């Protein structure tokens, strides 16, 4: 019986080691600090129980196997506590480094970071330190509050920037329509844009429907202080269905399979937002309509040839991305026919070589959420990926699901900024693109 108990404790200890190792991972973001506390309580319980039994059973001879299992259980429990404390210490160190960083360096790298948040005090502190240039507003920031209350909170953040003499924050949300309507309620919940397009019987009817749709989004988003919407989806609907895809679900969100229709609708939608001072975001480059995997969890592959993509999936991007002020969201997917060893969001070959050099695109690029699996669990982690992404030519890093990860991102960027003039030159060129985009939408 004692061996069984020790075996169960050993198995539970292995689970605690895993929980400790991933205790700061984004999927724990809504449960913190419970993983750390539970690991420490479990480890203390096992070690304490072992000590009590050891004192009671002094002089009792036991077999080597039983002692081995007992010691293994104790050591694994103790190791889980060490791992948990080490992971927490690493995070605290990154937080301390950002909080105590050189203000000029922090502001320089912070121009390229947008973060989500749960506690307004958290994001207010980052804004006051000039550590970020944008915030992501979603359902958890809205709750049951009114438009006026949300607008007042955002206006308070913007007032800090105004006192600092800095440009306004980029305030972003996901308001595509349908299931991806992060601010509804209180904003109007419209159907997916694809449904609006399908219901139009003529080209003229489609034009009016899209214009009205965009006007509603633009007007309402501007009313709460949002100036950047992560819409429209311009991935083509290739009929790919993945029953295990819980988040991407492109087949539900894509406008059409016809690239000409997608380009026309996306262009009209972006123009409609711009009339209200709201930037659009074309997503998800290089296109996820052919990708089976859910890129929130793992890096999918897009294995179509470049020629095939240029003749179909990339048409809407090429036609609309060059319009002044429009953003493009870069996905965490591998473009197999171009750069099979890296996801597009960190690929200098795709972002720098294809988009910036070959296409001569000089508009703003933003990553998909850096908290997603392909980035966070990548070989160099979220910090290394952030450095590679900006180095490749991306302009803004989105850290939306787990705002705590912004400390790791900023700490890595500060190190890279200190490392040489080449990376700093990349940041300066990127900052110029962002500010130019801000001015362009005002002129439209």
C-alpha positions, -999 to 999 in steps of 0.1 A, spaced: 0 0 0 29 23 8 45 16 -25 12 24 -43 9 57 -24 45 67 -33 39 57 -69 8 79 -71 27 108 -54 55 103 -80 31 105 -109 14 135 -95 48 151 -90 56 147 -127 23 165 -134 33 193 -111 67 196 -128 48 201 -161 24 226 -145 54 244 -129 73 246 -162 43 261 -180 30 281 -150 36 314 -169 22 301 -202 -6 321 -218 -32 293 -213 -28 298 -175 -34 336 -178 -69 335 -163 -59 312 -134 -29 329 -120 -15 327 -94 -31 293 -87 -7 271 -107 23 284 -86 4 281 -53 -9 246 -60 25 233 -70 41 248 -39 13 234 -17 16 199 -32 54 199 -29 52 210 7 26 184 15 46 155 -1 79 165 16 62 172 49 44 138 48 76 120 40 93 137 69 65 127 93 66 90 81 104 90 83 103 101 119 77 76 129 93 47 111 129 51 124 145 17 128 120 -1 105 138 -19 76 122 -15 42 130 -29 8 152 -10 -17 124 -7 -43 100 8 -17 127 33 -6 135 41 -42 99 50 -51 96 70 -19 127 90 -26 117 95 -62 84 109 -52 100 133 -27 126 145 -52 101 150 -80 79 170 -56 108 192 -45 119 196 -81 85 208 -91 87 235 -65 122 246 -77 109 248 -113 79 268 -103 99 293 -83 125 295 -111 99 302 -138 83 328 -115 116 344 -108 125 346 -145 92 364 -151 97 387 -122 132 395 -135 119 404 -169 92 426 -153 118 443 -131 141 449 -161 113 466 -180 102 487 -150 137 499 -144 148 502 -180 163 533 -195 133 554 -204 146 563 -239 153 527 -248 119 516 -234 101 542 -254 120 533 -285 111 496 -284 76 503 -270 66 521 -302 62 486 -317 42 468 -290 5 465 -285 -9 446 -254 -42 433 -242 -50 437 -205 -74 426 -177 -66 452 -151 -67 489 -163 -40 497 -137 -17 473 -154 -19 489 -188 -20 524 -173 14 517 -157 29 506 -191 15 537 -208 29 560 -181 64 544 -186 60 548 -224 65 511 -227 37 504 -253 21 522 -282 -11 503 -284 -38 484 -265 -61 457 -275 -97 460 -262 -119 429 -261 -148 413 -242 -130 411 -208 -125 448 -209 -161 456 -217 -182 434 -194 -216 449 -189 -204 485 -193 -219 512 -215 -203 528 -246 -197 559 -225 -179 540 -198 -156 523 -222 -149 555 -241 -141 573 -208 -115 546 -199 -98 547 -233 -99 585 -232 -81 584 -199 -53 563 -214 -51 587 -243 -49 617 -220 -17 602 -205 -1 601 -240 -12 637 -247 5 649 -214 36 631 -225 36 648 -259 34 614 -277 11 604 -306 -22 588 -296 -23 551 -287 -33 526 -313 -65 512 -298 -75 479 -315 -102 454 -313 -116 423 -332 -149 435 -346 -153 414 -377 -190 406 -372 -207 373 -364 -189 352 -337 -159 376 -338 -176 407 -324 -155 414 -293 -173 446 -284 -209 434 -289 -227 443 -267 -227 473 -263 -219 478 -300 -243 464 -326 -237 427 -334 -237 424 -371 -237 391 -390 -204 379 -406 -195 400 -436 -198 369 -458 -235 366 -450 -241 402 -459 -223 396 -492 -243 364 -500 -276 380 -493 -271 407 -519 -287 398 -552 -269 423 -574 -235 441 -575 -253 474 -566 -270 458 -537 -237 443 -525 -220 477 -527 -247 493 -506 -248 465 -481 -211 466 -475 -210 504 -473 -237 503 -447 -220 475 -428 -187 494 -427 -204 527 -418 -219 510 -387 -186 495 -376 -167 527 -383 -191 549 -365 -195 527 -334 -158 519 -331 -149 555 -332 -175 563 -306 -156 542 -280 -122 554 -291 -111 524 -312 -89 535 -342 -78 501 -355 -100 472 -363 -87 437 -370 -110 432 -400 -117 423 -427 -107 387 -432 -95 384 -468 -85 347 -466 -103 328 -495 -127 301 -486 -112 270 -501 -137 247 -484 -111 234 -458 -130 221 -428 -111 210 -396 -135 197 -369 -108 202 -343 -103 239 -352 -118 258 -323 -105 293 -331 -94 300 -366 -125 286 -385 -117 305 -417 -146 287 -435 -170 306 -413 -153 340 -416 -141 342 -452 -160 365 -475 -159 344 -506 -138 320 -526 -137 345 -555 -106 368 -551 -122 396 -571 -153 397 -548 -131 396 -517 -109 424 -530 -139 446 -538 -156 440 -505 -125 444 -484 -116 476 -502 -150 491 -496 -150 480 -460 -117 496 -453 -127 528 -470 -159 528 -449 -139 525 -417 -115 552 -428 -143 577 -432 -147 575 -394 -109 576 -387 -106 538 -381 -79 518 -397 -87 484 -411 -65 453 -410 -64 427 -438 -59 393 -423 -45 367 -423 -15 370 -446 -3 349 -464 -38 335 -463 -52 307 -441 -80 295 -463 -60 265 -475 -45 257 -440 -60 228 -420 -43 234 -387 -55 259 -361 -26 284 -359 -36 294 -324 -23 260 -312 3 249 -338 21 262 -368 1 253 -399 16 249 -433 6 266 -465 21 245 -492 6 260 -523 32 273 -548 40 310 -549 26 312 -585 -7 296 -573 -10 320 -544 -3 350 -566 -30 340 -589 -56 336 -562 -51 340 -524 -28 370 -527 -50 391 -551 -71 407 -523 -40 415 -503 -21 430 -532 -51 451 -543 -61 465 -509 -29 465 -488 -14 495 -506 -42 519 -498 -30 546 -474 -34 537 -437 -44 500 -442 -27 474 -419 -20 438 -427 -19 411 -401 8 385 -405 0 350 -394 20 323 -376 19 299 -405 47 283 -425 48 292 -462 63 260 -475 70 271 -510 90 301 -499 105 297 -464 97 263 -449 118 268 -417 100 297 -401 65 310 -396 57 340 -418 54 364 -388 91 360 -381 105 353 -416 129 378 -431 126 360 -464 88 364 -466 83 398 -448 115 414 -458 122 396 -491 87 391 -506 65 418 -491 90 447 -485 115 442 -513 97 423 -541 63 439 -537 77 472 -525 51 474 -498 58 501 -473 26 500 -452 22 488 -416 23 451 -407 12 437 -374 16 402 -361 -12 379 -350 -12 374 -312 24 365 -300 8 344 -272 -2 317 -297 14 283 -296 37 285 -326 54 316 -311 53 310 -273 64 274 -276 89 281 -304 126 273 -301 135 308 -289 103 317 -271 81 348 -273 111 372 -267 133 357 -295 103 356 -319 96 393 -312 131 403 -321 131 382 -353 97 396 -363 107 433 -360 140 425 -376 122 409 -406 102 441 -412 70 438 -391 60 470 -375 38 461 -345 38 431 -321 4 421 -308 4 406 -273 -33 403 -267 -44 371 -249 -19 373 -220 -8 408 -213 18 396 -188 39 383 -217 46 419 -227 74 420 -201 92 392 -218 88 408 -252 100 442 -240 130 428 -222 141 409 -253 136 440 -275 156 461 -251 185 436 -253 183 436 -291 182 474 -292 213 476 -271 230 451 -293 237 472 -324 227 499 -349 212 475 -375 182 465 -353 177 501 -342 176 512 -378 149 487 -384 129 501 -355 133 536 -368 121 527 -403 92 508 -388 82 537 -366 82 560 -396 58 536 -414 34 536 -384 33 574 -381 29 578 -419 -1 554 -417 -16 575 -389 -14 606 -409 -26 590 -441 -60 581 -427 -65 616 -416 -60 628 -452 -84 603 -468 
